[in-house]
Amino acid sequence: MQFLSGIPSFWLAAALILGFNSGAYAQSLVVGQRLPDFTLPSALADYGQRLSEQRGRPLLLIFPGRCNDCAAALQPLQRLQAGFALQHLTSWVIWTPANNDRPPQLHIPVLQRPASDWPHPLASIRTPAVLLINPDGVLAHHISGRLRELADLTQPVLTQWLDGLTTAGPDA
């Protein structure tokens, strides 16, 4: 480790904590931060989804992580989304392909995350995770855990969050 001897330990620790991300625009995403716009292609069809087109609606983003044909593990989250459809909740799965993985077949859009050098704050999300995005595009909640447990972890937070949005009105 001779090549590290001239680097102050503070910077070494910071690099380890931040994960040596070399993307020019990559940054961490924190609750309360507005997400920059993005468009992702569908993993299953000839269309895509754009974040800015969802402004005005609550959005549930599901990051399953490494997921080869993992529809069964995502079914509880899909059912959770269906239960809140009357509250105008939109949901997307952000799927990260690897090798010959197949995307999950779901009723909600499955979007394909770009390669590892995607210069967007969402690239820093540790998976599996669920993000709840306010109608104005601000990250409201970040929930992480095992994929099969995410629906149970998300349900009470989602219920309270959507109730708060309904109570506060459209400008919440």
PyRosetta script that sets phi, psi and omega in degrees:
from pyrosetta import init, pose_from_sequence

init()
pose = pose_from_sequence("MQFLSGIPSFWLAAALILGFNSGAYAQSLVVGQRLPDFTLPSALADYGQRLSEQRGRPLLLIFPGRCNDCAAALQPLQRLQAGFALQHLTSWVIWTPANNDRPPQLHIPVLQRPASDWPHPLASIRTPAVLLINPDGVLAHHISGRLRELADLTQPVLTQWLDGLTTAGPDA")
pose.set_psi(1, 30.2)
pose.set_omega(1, -179.9)
pose.set_phi(2, -59.8)
pose.set_psi(2, -35.5)
pose.set_omega(2, -176.8)
pose.set_phi(3, -67.2)
pose.set_psi(3, -15.4)
pose.set_omega(3, 179.3)
pose.set_phi(4, -94.2)
pose.set_psi(4, -3.9)
pose.set_omega(4, -171.8)
pose.set_phi(5, -65.4)
pose.set_psi(5, -26.9)
pose.set_omega(5, -178.9)
pose.set_phi(6, -91.1)
pose.set_psi(6, 0.5)
pose.set_omega(6, -178.0)
pose.set_phi(7, -96.7)
pose.set_psi(7, 126.6)
pose.set_omega(7, 178.7)
pose.set_phi(8, -56.8)
pose.set_psi(8, 143.6)
pose.set_omega(8, -175.8)
pose.set_phi(9, -61.0)
pose.set_psi(9, -30.9)
pose.set_omega(9, 177.5)
pose.set_phi(10, -57.4)
pose.set_psi(10, -46.2)
pose.set_omega(10, -178.2)
pose.set_phi(11, -70.2)
pose.set_psi(11, -34.1)
pose.set_omega(11, 175.6)
pose.set_phi(12, -64.0)
pose.set_psi(12, -44.1)
pose.set_omega(12, 179.3)
pose.set_phi(13, -64.2)
pose.set_psi(13, -42.4)
pose.set_omega(13, 178.8)
pose.set_phi(14, -61.9)
pose.set_psi(14, -42.2)
pose.set_omega(14, 179.7)
pose.set_phi(15, -64.1)
pose.set_psi(15, -39.3)
pose.set_omega(15, 178.2)
pose.set_phi(16, -66.6)
pose.set_psi(16, -42.1)
pose.set_omega(16, -179.7)
pose.set_phi(17, -66.5)
pose.set_psi(17, -41.8)
pose.set_omega(17, -177.2)
pose.set_phi(18, -82.2)
pose.set_psi(18, -10.4)
pose.set_omega(18, 173.1)
pose.set_phi(19, 82.1)
pose.set_psi(19, 21.2)
pose.set_omega(19, 176.4)
pose.set_phi(20, 54.9)
pose.set_psi(20, 35.0)
pose.set_omega(20, -178.9)
pose.set_phi(21, -68.7)
pose.set_psi(21, 121.2)
pose.set_omega(21, -174.9)
pose.set_phi(22, -98.3)
pose.set_psi(22, 0.1)
pose.set_omega(22, 179.8)
pose.set_phi(23, -63.1)
pose.set_psi(23, 134.1)
pose.set_omega(23, -176.4)
pose.set_phi(24, -61.2)
pose.set_psi(24, -33.9)
pose.set_omega(24, -177.2)
pose.set_phi(25, -109.0)
pose.set_psi(25, -0.9)
pose.set_omega(25, -176.5)
pose.set_phi(26, -64.6)
pose.set_psi(26, 140.0)
pose.set_omega(26, 178.7)
pose.set_phi(27, -153.5)
pose.set_psi(27, 165.2)
pose.set_omega(27, 178.0)
pose.set_phi(28, -78.7)
pose.set_psi(28, 153.2)
pose.set_omega(28, 177.9)
pose.set_phi(29, -108.9)
pose.set_psi(29, 131.3)
pose.set_omega(29, -178.6)
pose.set_phi(30, -126.2)
pose.set_psi(30, 150.9)
pose.set_omega(30, 176.9)
pose.set_phi(31, -57.7)
pose.set_psi(31, 135.5)
pose.set_omega(31, -178.0)
pose.set_phi(32, 97.0)
pose.set_psi(32, -6.9)
pose.set_omega(32, -178.7)
pose.set_phi(33, -92.9)
pose.set_psi(33, 138.0)
pose.set_omega(33, 174.2)
pose.set_phi(34, -76.9)
pose.set_psi(34, 133.2)
pose.set_omega(34, 179.3)
pose.set_phi(35, -77.6)
pose.set_psi(35, 133.4)
pose.set_omega(35, 171.7)
pose.set_phi(36, -65.1)
pose.set_psi(36, 151.0)
pose.set_omega(36, -178.7)
pose.set_phi(37, -63.5)
pose.set_psi(37, 152.4)
pose.set_omega(37, 174.7)
pose.set_phi(38, -155.3)
pose.set_psi(38, 157.9)
pose.set_omega(38, 172.6)
pose.set_phi(39, -127.8)
pose.set_psi(39, 131.2)
pose.set_omega(39, 177.5)
pose.set_phi(40, -124.7)
pose.set_psi(40, 142.1)
pose.set_omega(40, 178.0)
pose.set_phi(41, -77.5)
pose.set_psi(41, 153.5)
pose.set_omega(41, 173.8)
pose.set_phi(42, -69.4)
pose.set_psi(42, 143.2)
pose.set_omega(42, 176.1)
pose.set_phi(43, -82.6)
pose.set_psi(43, -10.4)
pose.set_omega(43, -172.5)
pose.set_phi(44, -124.1)
pose.set_psi(44, -13.5)
pose.set_omega(44, -174.3)
pose.set_phi(45, -142.7)
pose.set_psi(45, -178.7)
pose.set_omega(45, -177.7)
pose.set_phi(46, -97.3)
pose.set_psi(46, 52.0)
pose.set_omega(46, 176.6)
pose.set_phi(47, -148.0)
pose.set_psi(47, 175.8)
pose.set_omega(47, 177.1)
pose.set_phi(48, -139.0)
pose.set_psi(48, -178.7)
pose.set_omega(48, 176.8)
pose.set_phi(49, -131.8)
pose.set_psi(49, 141.6)
pose.set_omega(49, 179.6)
pose.set_phi(50, -120.0)
pose.set_psi(50, 130.5)
pose.set_omega(50, -177.6)
pose.set_phi(51, -56.8)
pose.set_psi(51, -45.7)
pose.set_omega(51, -175.7)
pose.set_phi(52, -61.3)
pose.set_psi(52, -23.6)
pose.set_omega(52, 177.8)
pose.set_phi(53, -73.7)
pose.set_psi(53, -10.9)
pose.set_omega(53, 179.2)
pose.set_phi(54, -97.6)
pose.set_psi(54, -2.9)
pose.set_omega(54, 179.6)
pose.set_phi(55, -53.4)
pose.set_psi(55, 137.5)
pose.set_omega(55, -178.0)
pose.set_phi(56, 96.4)
pose.set_psi(56, -6.9)
pose.set_omega(56, 179.6)
pose.set_phi(57, -128.1)
pose.set_psi(57, 143.1)
pose.set_omega(57, 173.1)
pose.set_phi(58, -69.3)
pose.set_psi(58, 144.4)
pose.set_omega(58, -175.9)
pose.set_phi(59, -129.9)
pose.set_psi(59, 133.2)
pose.set_omega(59, 176.1)
pose.set_phi(60, -109.3)
pose.set_psi(60, 114.6)
pose.set_omega(60, 177.4)
pose.set_phi(61, -103.0)
pose.set_psi(61, 128.0)
pose.set_omega(61, -178.2)
pose.set_phi(62, -112.3)
pose.set_psi(62, 122.2)
pose.set_omega(62, 177.9)
pose.set_phi(63, -112.4)
pose.set_psi(63, 95.8)
pose.set_omega(63, -176.9)
pose.set_phi(64, -75.5)
pose.set_psi(64, -14.5)
pose.set_omega(64, -174.9)
pose.set_phi(65, 79.0)
pose.set_psi(65, -154.5)
pose.set_omega(65, 178.9)
pose.set_phi(66, -61.1)
pose.set_psi(66, 121.2)
pose.set_omega(66, -168.7)
pose.set_phi(67, -150.5)
pose.set_psi(67, 103.6)
pose.set_omega(67, 177.5)
pose.set_phi(68, -102.2)
pose.set_psi(68, 106.8)
pose.set_omega(68, 178.7)
pose.set_phi(69, 51.2)
pose.set_psi(69, 53.1)
pose.set_omega(69, -171.6)
pose.set_phi(70, -98.1)
pose.set_psi(70, 31.9)
pose.set_omega(70, -177.4)
pose.set_phi(71, -56.6)
pose.set_psi(71, -39.4)
pose.set_omega(71, -178.6)
pose.set_phi(72, -60.2)
pose.set_psi(72, -40.8)
pose.set_omega(72, 179.6)
pose.set_phi(73, -69.9)
pose.set_psi(73, -24.8)
pose.set_omega(73, -178.4)
pose.set_phi(74, -92.8)
pose.set_psi(74, -8.9)
pose.set_omega(74, -178.5)
pose.set_phi(75, -56.1)
pose.set_psi(75, -43.5)
pose.set_omega(75, 179.0)
pose.set_phi(76, -60.8)
pose.set_psi(76, -35.4)
pose.set_omega(76, 177.6)
pose.set_phi(77, -71.8)
pose.set_psi(77, -35.8)
pose.set_omega(77, 176.7)
pose.set_phi(78, -65.4)
pose.set_psi(78, -41.2)
pose.set_omega(78, 177.0)
pose.set_phi(79, -65.2)
pose.set_psi(79, -38.1)
pose.set_omega(79, 178.0)
pose.set_phi(80, -61.0)
pose.set_psi(80, -45.4)
pose.set_omega(80, 178.2)
pose.set_phi(81, -60.7)
pose.set_psi(81, -44.1)
pose.set_omega(81, -179.0)
pose.set_phi(82, -61.2)
pose.set_psi(82, -35.0)
pose.set_omega(82, 179.2)
pose.set_phi(83, -67.8)
pose.set_psi(83, -19.9)
pose.set_omega(83, -179.5)
pose.set_phi(84, -111.5)
pose.set_psi(84, 12.2)
pose.set_omega(84, -178.0)
pose.set_phi(85, -60.1)
pose.set_psi(85, -33.6)
pose.set_omega(85, 179.5)
pose.set_phi(86, -66.6)
pose.set_psi(86, -18.8)
pose.set_omega(86, 177.0)
pose.set_phi(87, -95.1)
pose.set_psi(87, 19.3)
pose.set_omega(87, 174.9)
pose.set_phi(88, 63.4)
pose.set_psi(88, 27.6)
pose.set_omega(88, 177.5)
pose.set_phi(89, -74.7)
pose.set_psi(89, 128.2)
pose.set_omega(89, 173.8)
pose.set_phi(90, -105.5)
pose.set_psi(90, 142.3)
pose.set_omega(90, 179.3)
pose.set_phi(91, -131.1)
pose.set_psi(91, 142.7)
pose.set_omega(91, 174.3)
pose.set_phi(92, -133.8)
pose.set_psi(92, 143.2)
pose.set_omega(92, 168.6)
pose.set_phi(93, -98.3)
pose.set_psi(93, 128.9)
pose.set_omega(93, 175.4)
pose.set_phi(94, -102.5)
pose.set_psi(94, 101.2)
pose.set_omega(94, -172.4)
pose.set_phi(95, -95.6)
pose.set_psi(95, 135.7)
pose.set_omega(95, 178.7)
pose.set_phi(96, -109.5)
pose.set_psi(96, 106.2)
pose.set_omega(96, -179.4)
pose.set_phi(97, -75.2)
pose.set_psi(97, 150.7)
pose.set_omega(97, 174.2)
pose.set_phi(98, -147.2)
pose.set_psi(98, 137.9)
pose.set_omega(98, 179.6)
pose.set_phi(99, 52.4)
pose.set_psi(99, -122.6)
pose.set_omega(99, -178.6)
pose.set_phi(100, -106.3)
pose.set_psi(100, 28.0)
pose.set_omega(100, -179.8)
pose.set_phi(101, -59.9)
pose.set_psi(101, 146.7)
pose.set_omega(101, 176.1)
pose.set_phi(102, -106.9)
pose.set_psi(102, 139.6)
pose.set_omega(102, 179.4)
pose.set_phi(103, -69.4)
pose.set_psi(103, 152.6)
pose.set_omega(103, 177.4)
pose.set_phi(104, -69.8)
pose.set_psi(104, 142.7)
pose.set_omega(104, 176.8)
pose.set_phi(105, -91.6)
pose.set_psi(105, 108.5)
pose.set_omega(105, -176.4)
pose.set_phi(106, -133.6)
pose.set_psi(106, 170.0)
pose.set_omega(106, 175.4)
pose.set_phi(107, -85.0)
pose.set_psi(107, -19.8)
pose.set_omega(107, 176.5)
pose.set_phi(108, -93.5)
pose.set_psi(108, 153.8)
pose.set_omega(108, -177.9)
pose.set_phi(109, -59.4)
pose.set_psi(109, 135.0)
pose.set_omega(109, 173.8)
pose.set_phi(110, -110.3)
pose.set_psi(110, 111.6)
pose.set_omega(110, -177.4)
pose.set_phi(111, -101.6)
pose.set_psi(111, 146.2)
pose.set_omega(111, -178.0)
pose.set_phi(112, -96.0)
pose.set_psi(112, 120.7)
pose.set_omega(112, 177.3)
pose.set_phi(113, -71.6)
pose.set_psi(113, 139.7)
pose.set_omega(113, 178.0)
pose.set_phi(114, -65.9)
pose.set_psi(114, 177.5)
pose.set_omega(114, 179.4)
pose.set_phi(115, -56.6)
pose.set_psi(115, 171.8)
pose.set_omega(115, -174.1)
pose.set_phi(116, -61.0)
pose.set_psi(116, -15.8)
pose.set_omega(116, -179.3)
pose.set_phi(117, -95.0)
pose.set_psi(117, 23.2)
pose.set_omega(117, 179.0)
pose.set_phi(118, -61.8)
pose.set_psi(118, 116.1)
pose.set_omega(118, -176.8)
pose.set_phi(119, -85.5)
pose.set_psi(119, 63.5)
pose.set_omega(119, -179.6)
pose.set_phi(120, -137.0)
pose.set_psi(120, 146.3)
pose.set_omega(120, 178.9)
pose.set_phi(121, -56.2)
pose.set_psi(121, -27.9)
pose.set_omega(121, 178.4)
pose.set_phi(122, -65.1)
pose.set_psi(122, -19.5)
pose.set_omega(122, 178.5)
pose.set_phi(123, -65.3)
pose.set_psi(123, -20.0)
pose.set_omega(123, -177.8)
pose.set_phi(124, -88.9)
pose.set_psi(124, -2.4)
pose.set_omega(124, -178.0)
pose.set_phi(125, -67.3)
pose.set_psi(125, 126.3)
pose.set_omega(125, 174.1)
pose.set_phi(126, -80.8)
pose.set_psi(126, 133.6)
pose.set_omega(126, -174.1)
pose.set_phi(127, -111.7)
pose.set_psi(127, 158.7)
pose.set_omega(127, -3.1)
pose.set_phi(128, -71.1)
pose.set_psi(128, 149.3)
pose.set_omega(128, -178.8)
pose.set_phi(129, -159.6)
pose.set_psi(129, 159.7)
pose.set_omega(129, 172.7)
pose.set_phi(130, -126.4)
pose.set_psi(130, 134.5)
pose.set_omega(130, 175.1)
pose.set_phi(131, -116.2)
pose.set_psi(131, 135.3)
pose.set_omega(131, 174.5)
pose.set_phi(132, -107.1)
pose.set_psi(132, 119.9)
pose.set_omega(132, -175.4)
pose.set_phi(133, -109.6)
pose.set_psi(133, 125.1)
pose.set_omega(133, 178.5)
pose.set_phi(134, -61.9)
pose.set_psi(134, 160.4)
pose.set_omega(134, 177.6)
pose.set_phi(135, -57.6)
pose.set_psi(135, -21.0)
pose.set_omega(135, 178.2)
pose.set_phi(136, -93.4)
pose.set_psi(136, 9.2)
pose.set_omega(136, 175.2)
pose.set_phi(137, 86.5)
pose.set_psi(137, 14.2)
pose.set_omega(137, -179.0)
pose.set_phi(138, -98.8)
pose.set_psi(138, 135.5)
pose.set_omega(138, 177.3)
pose.set_phi(139, -66.6)
pose.set_psi(139, 118.3)
pose.set_omega(139, -178.7)
pose.set_phi(140, -96.8)
pose.set_psi(140, -39.2)
pose.set_omega(140, -177.7)
pose.set_phi(141, -146.6)
pose.set_psi(141, 144.4)
pose.set_omega(141, 175.1)
pose.set_phi(142, -126.5)
pose.set_psi(142, 114.2)
pose.set_omega(142, -176.4)
pose.set_phi(143, -117.6)
pose.set_psi(143, 127.5)
pose.set_omega(143, 179.1)
pose.set_phi(144, -131.1)
pose.set_psi(144, 156.7)
pose.set_omega(144, -178.8)
pose.set_phi(145, 166.6)
pose.set_psi(145, -170.5)
pose.set_omega(145, 176.9)
pose.set_phi(146, -66.7)
pose.set_psi(146, 144.1)
pose.set_omega(146, -176.2)
pose.set_phi(147, -55.3)
pose.set_psi(147, -44.2)
pose.set_omega(147, -177.7)
pose.set_phi(148, -71.0)
pose.set_psi(148, -13.3)
pose.set_omega(148, 179.7)
pose.set_phi(149, -103.8)
pose.set_psi(149, -7.9)
pose.set_omega(149, -173.6)
pose.set_phi(150, -61.7)
pose.set_psi(150, -37.2)
pose.set_omega(150, 179.6)
pose.set_phi(151, -62.0)
pose.set_psi(151, -43.9)
pose.set_omega(151, 179.1)
pose.set_phi(152, -65.3)
pose.set_psi(152, -36.8)
pose.set_omega(152, 177.9)
pose.set_phi(153, -72.2)
pose.set_psi(153, -34.1)
pose.set_omega(153, -174.7)
pose.set_phi(154, -80.8)
pose.set_psi(154, -35.8)
pose.set_omega(154, -171.8)
pose.set_phi(155, -52.5)
pose.set_psi(155, -51.5)
pose.set_omega(155, -178.4)
pose.set_phi(156, -67.7)
pose.set_psi(156, -35.8)
pose.set_omega(156, 178.9)
pose.set_phi(157, -67.2)
pose.set_psi(157, -43.8)
pose.set_omega(157, 179.7)
pose.set_phi(158, -62.2)
pose.set_psi(158, -44.7)
pose.set_omega(158, 179.0)
pose.set_phi(159, -58.6)
pose.set_psi(159, -50.0)
pose.set_omega(159, -178.7)
pose.set_phi(160, -65.1)
pose.set_psi(160, -41.9)
pose.set_omega(160, -178.9)
pose.set_phi(161, -63.4)
pose.set_psi(161, -49.1)
pose.set_omega(161, -179.6)
pose.set_phi(162, -66.0)
pose.set_psi(162, -36.9)
pose.set_omega(162, 175.7)
pose.set_phi(163, -61.2)
pose.set_psi(163, -40.4)
pose.set_omega(163, 177.7)
pose.set_phi(164, -65.4)
pose.set_psi(164, -38.6)
pose.set_omega(164, 177.6)
pose.set_phi(165, -65.7)
pose.set_psi(165, -39.7)
pose.set_omega(165, -179.8)
pose.set_phi(166, -67.0)
pose.set_psi(166, -42.2)
pose.set_omega(166, -179.6)
pose.set_phi(167, -67.4)
pose.set_psi(167, -40.5)
pose.set_omega(167, -177.2)
pose.set_phi(168, -75.7)
pose.set_psi(168, -20.7)
pose.set_omega(168, -179.8)
pose.set_phi(169, 93.5)
pose.set_psi(169, -175.6)
pose.set_omega(169, -172.4)
pose.set_phi(170, -67.8)
pose.set_psi(170, -18.5)
pose.set_omega(170, -178.4)
pose.set_phi(171, -90.7)
pose.set_psi(171, 4.1)
pose.set_omega(171, -177.4)
pose.set_phi(172, -69.7)
pose.dump_pdb("model.pdb")
